[in-house]
């Protein structure tokens, strides 16, 4: 099993509530561990904050996002890459 680093667009497509968006990428990711950079996580976080500020989403989206990331890291499906110190 390989670890594949995906960019923000690919990650948002494969985790979308619309499965058609992620379908083109699934064959390349199935059976592998998906790696996310801190940049990708930060961009997703910023997007959620913007939607909450505009009133499009409620604050529960931020908690769902955090839980989703943590659950997948714990399950070994995602790896988190970034600067550590």
Residue pairs with C-beta under 8 A, 6 or more apart in sequence:
1 31
1 32
1 33
2 32
2 33
3 32
3 33
3 34
3 35
3 79
4 28
4 29
4 32
4 33
4 34
4 35
5 35
5 36
5 37
5 81
6 14
6 25
6 29
6 34
6 35
6 36
6 40
7 40
8 39
8 40
8 43
8 44
10 25
11 34
11 36
11 40
11 44
12 21
12 44
13 21
13 22
13 24
13 25
14 21
14 22
14 25
14 26
14 29
14 34
15 22
15 68
16 22
33 76
33 77
33 78
33 79
34 72
34 77
34 78
34 79
35 78
35 79
35 80
35 81
36 69
36 78
36 79
36 80
36 81
37 81
37 82
38 80
38 81
38 82
38 83
39 82
41 69
41 80
44 65
45 62
45 65
48 57
48 61
48 62
48 65
49 62
51 57
51 61
52 58
52 59
52 61
52 62
69 78
69 80
72 78
73 79
73 80
